Amino acid sequence: MMSFFAGREENVDRAALVLRLVLAAGFIGHGYQKVFGMGLSNMGGMFAHMGVPLPGLAGPLIALLELTAGFAFLFGIFARVFGFLIACDMLGAMIFVHATGGFFAPKGVELVLGNFAMATAVFFLGAGAYSVDALLAQRGAPAP
């Protein structure tokens, strides 16, 4: 039986899984809402209203990124790449959208900062043992 308080490596893998699953839930939801609820064609206008640069390009790209990253986090594939991209996304959201709202949610940086921190942690940790990335590495493919 596996001990709950296993060695450091096992706990790092468990922590990476928890981070990935929480990020997956949030970004599948937000990405789905942007892509299918609001619609890609409306994202540019929304981003323009928020003052995001290049809104016609940034809006649809961010919507697709968030949905794709959500599923990538869920399965642990290209986790470092998507961790970096989502961290950049959240940094932009803090600067362009939430900075004037103070710290606390719903308008402040609180939630976005948490997502930034989790995505950055996945970037540094990788996907962990419970992931497609780990399966690929076991088969001799380099981990992304």
Helices and strands as residue ranges (DSSP letters): H 8-32, I 33-39, H 40-50, H 55-75, H 79-93, I 94-98, G 99-101, H 110-125, H 132-138
